[in-house]
Amino acid sequence: MVKLVWLALLLAFLAQLAWAECVQVERIVIGRDGSVEPPDAPVERVGSVYRLTASVCSRRGVVVEASNVVVDGGGFAVIGSRLPGSAGVALAHVSNVTVRNLAVSGFYYGVRVEFSEGVRLEALNASGCAEGVSVANSSGVSVAGSRFAGNVLGVGAWFTSGFEVSGCSIGGGYWGVFVSHSPGARVLGCAISNSSWGVLLLASPRSTLAGNALEGTGFYPFESFELAVANNTVNGKPLVYLEGVEGAVVTDAGQVVVARSSRVRVAGVSASRTSVGIALIRVNGSLVENCSVTESRGGVLLGRASGNRVLGCALAGNEVGLYLHEASGNELSGNLLLSNGIGLRAVGSSGNLAWGNCFVANGVEAELAGGQANSWDKGAGGGNYWSAHYAEDADGDGVLDEPYRIGAGNVDRYPLAACPLALKLPEPAPSCQLRLEVNGSEVSEVEAGATVVVRVRASGALPLRAVRFEVGNLSTGWFRWDRSGGGWDALTKTWVAELRSPGNLTVRAQVRDSAGRPGACSAPIRVKPPPRPEALKPADRRWEAALPAVLLALAAALALKLRKRAKRWPDRRGGASA
């Protein structure tokens, strides 16, 4: 927290320093007639070339209204104050304009081009903007040899023809290059890194992607076909794009995108840190098997695809492991979906079969939206493993006794008790240790009737899911590792037992991780019988020896008393003499 405060103070100081070293102007306008406003703005004009002579701090940047001009930043910067909707350089309704050698930061748009043609943006450096370059409703606009870092969107184009981005370095943000409804766009020779979507084409057919190096990101075409994609890499491996093919086989790639094809086999591909590892778009009858996709926005995507199979893949640490978008009749089997934000997301999809998969430690195991019924098992023993499903397997047949309800009427009738994909799971399996305590101290011997705290320490590659205990003839059910109840304290990881029967006992615990793998541990304890009452000492028994004499003395005294009473009273039968 202290470091963050110091960082914020440092950034504020640097911003103030930048403002102190620049010429402060509300706005600079290069008018249609070639004039510059305000007249004292730091702009030098030589013919049709307008050159900055100092860095500018401005709320509204530079507005170019003139056509057939060059705006040369001279290596200086235009620095904004983050005003919503502001632009470092704004061009509208102009033609044949070049903007070059300029750094722009702190605006909503670094450079904004609208309703223009023949605009060239060269050697720019845009940072700290919502959109580095934004082009809309224009034609023949090019961005070349520029650098974009720390923007939400690096370079974007909407409803623009003849748009080209070449030789640029684009880093960070949500989108590197985003092209929407702009047919024939070209992205050439760029280095694009660490964006959620490196290059995203939306309804932009006949576009070209060539010679680009994508690192920590990837490429995705949405409703964009007839593309020319060649000589691109993703994380140093080939970006494989197939369109309109049949029977192709892919075995090595940093990313695979297949569109409008059939009977394609993608096998053994390992992809990571990309946009979508493997995408099948309007593809049918194809197979994705034994592939691995990690740390990406999407693992495997089936978009408007049918009759495909995804088998034996490991999809881990992605935002979405398996994504079905308006997909039908596909089979998903034997896949490990591990630690994804969402294990499987199905949107507008129906008639798909998912069975024998392991959904392990995902934020959401499966999410359904707008679809109809899908099948989640192949009958008894043919369901999926769900780490979020807590139920007993009383008969030990490997199938939990309660079905798992996914939502929207979708049910796995035969959920598995453990993940069957042991070889795909990370090691080590769970293990545990027990410590027996009384009043906070470790014990190995107690008296009968003592209350013992059983403390569990567990470890393993995957999060723990459940724990149960056994002492003598007492056996508990499964407790959720992260939820207290029934004597189990999930916060302190302790269970309380009262040991009443004397003898040598063993306290046992079983744990299961989020894949259902077991681990066991135990601890012995001796329960002593309760102490007997202390025996009476011999000196305390002297009264027992004197008891007979006392009884004889009492009997003699009683007899004497009776004789005296008899003398005092004559025999009533004889009466008195005359």
JOVENCOR-V53340 format. One record per helix or strand. SS is the DSSP state (a for helix, b for strand). FROM is the first residue (numbers start at 1). LEN is the number of residues. If there is no record, write none. Layout:
{{SS;FROM;LEN} {SS;FROM;LEN}}
This chain:
{{a;2;19} {b;23;2} {b;28;3} {b;36;2} {b;43;4} {b;49;4} {b;56;2} {b;62;3} {b;69;4} {b;77;3} {b;87;6} {b;95;11} {b;109;6} {b;117;11} {b;131;6} {b;139;1} {b;142;3} {b;147;3} {b;153;6} {b;161;1} {b;164;3} {b;169;3} {b;175;6} {b;186;3} {b;191;3} {b;197;6} {b;208;3} {b;213;3} {b;219;4} {b;228;3} {b;233;2} {b;237;7} {b;246;1} {b;249;2} {b;255;5} {b;262;1} {b;265;3} {b;270;3} {b;276;6} {b;284;1} {b;287;3} {b;292;3} {b;298;6} {b;306;1} {b;309;3} {b;314;3} {b;320;6} {b;328;1} {b;331;3} {b;336;3} {b;342;6} {b;350;1} {b;353;3} {b;358;3} {b;364;6} {b;375;1} {b;385;2} {b;399;1} {b;404;4} {b;410;3} {b;416;1} {a;422;3} {b;431;8} {b;441;2} {b;445;3} {b;450;10} {b;464;8} {b;474;2} {b;479;2} {b;485;1} {b;488;2} {b;494;6} {b;503;11} {b;518;11} {a;538;31}}
